[in-house]
């Protein structure tokens, strides 16, 4: 079996941004973290942005969640995955989140 056959179809040619949204308790955090690890293994850069205070990607990935990007250790390609908690006092548009995921000068 080839390595690509083990990768879910939506990750074989992923868009630049992936968003996992749904009601509580359906596995958004698990799917986001598993996708991040899979993409990192495929040599892709990943930034997981948690906007839900009840979300636990830090526990899943074993890395403290902060308000600045933190590299996730313990992966085959740990330098390829970063984690950040995004908190806002009031609702914001998508632009601040995209700015976090866009390298400076891009």
Secondary structure, DSSP 8 states (H G I E B T S, - for coil): --GGGGS-HHHHT--S------STTSSHHHHHHHHHHHHHHTT--EEEEE--TT--HHHHHT----SS-EE--SSTTGGGEEEEE---SS---SHHHHHHHS-TT-
